Amino acid sequence: MPWMTGELQTQAKARFKELGLNLSFGKYVNEIDEFSSSSTEHRLEDLHEAFRDKSIKLVITVIGGFNSNQLLRYLDYDLIRKNPKILCGYSDITALANAIFAKTGLVTYSGPHFFSFGDKKGFDYTLEYFKKCLMSEAPFEVSPSAQWSDDRWANDQEHRNFMRNEGWWVVNEGSAQGTIVGGNMGTFNLLHGTEFMPELTESVLFLEDDDETHVAGVDRFLQAIIHQPGFEKVRGIVFGRFEPKTAMTRELLTKIIKTKKELAHLPVIANVDFGHTTPIFTFPIGGEVEVMVKEGNSRIKIVER
């Protein structure tokens, strides 16, 4: 992991030890090429070996990137189906998580990377919900974090900039229960029109995007999802927190939602703790969620995973 300092690795490994989890790493985990990735063949080999190994219960991605969709046509879905494990990661891992759910029915997880566990000062909320989602079978409610950060914490762990969390944004009131699909919008949209796109019928979409996307990009990504087969049976939308560089505001997101008649009947809530800011909560792709959106009394409950 040449891009991850020794200090970050030490902190991350210590956190896993505290959880009682023994770590092993893929054969090619230290490879990195011009695209901040490694070869398709080597990533496939590491992933298949992780699912093949009976001693492994959790497959956690080291970090995100740009091209995990390169793997989708070559994954051994029969191997994955016959050797179910927890797969956890976010951002570019949206492609893997949703494709594996679509092709095998295996619930996967949007949550922290191994890299995330190296965060010294902004990780308590993330760790709490990682444990609630992956180390317990009980349903759990999600609460807003007290504060959040968009700083590049890996570059300076001592001088952090945390902001008070203003809470969730109520856009459209209502309630829904459905199957969670989605994640990073730009990555999720790479699945459109392919066999790797999960069914949208009876789903609740969880959507976020990073600072490479601006307000107009969020608008068109959302429109593209609306055009997908089955969208008319989507039951609700939960948006994560957009990074400040996107220039997204509550008012702008509300305008985007209100101008799309297909969304008029859907409960929509935003500024929830997932995406590319810290902290984040872990949620199941393919799991069931209950959402109640009401000014002053909203609720998100993960009921099955």
Salt bridges, closest charged atoms under 4 A:
GLU7 OE2 - LYS120 NZ 2.71
GLU31 OE2 - HIS42 ND1 2.69
GLU45 OE2 - LYS27 NZ 3.98
GLU49 OE1 - ARG52 NH1 3.20
ASP78 OD1 - ARG81 NH1 2.60
ASP119 OD1 - ARG160 NH1 2.94
GLU128 OE2 - LYS132 NZ 3.15
GLU141 OE2 - ARG299 NH1 3.46
ASP151 OD2 - ARG160 NE 3.00
ASP156 OD2 - HIS159 ND1 3.08
GLU158 OE2 - LYS120 NZ 3.80
GLU158 OE1 - LYS121 NZ 3.36
GLU195 OE1 - LYS103 NZ 2.52
GLU202 OE2 - ARG235 NH2 3.50
GLU208 OE1 - HIS276 ND1 3.05
ASP210 OD2 - HIS276 NE2 3.87
ASP211 OD2 - ARG152 NH2 2.93
ASP219 OD1 - LYS260 NZ 2.59
GLU243 OE2 - ARG152 NH1 3.60
ASP273 OD1 - ARG241 NH1 2.92
GLU290 OE1 - ARG299 NH2 3.68
GLU295 OE1 - ARG250 NH2 3.63
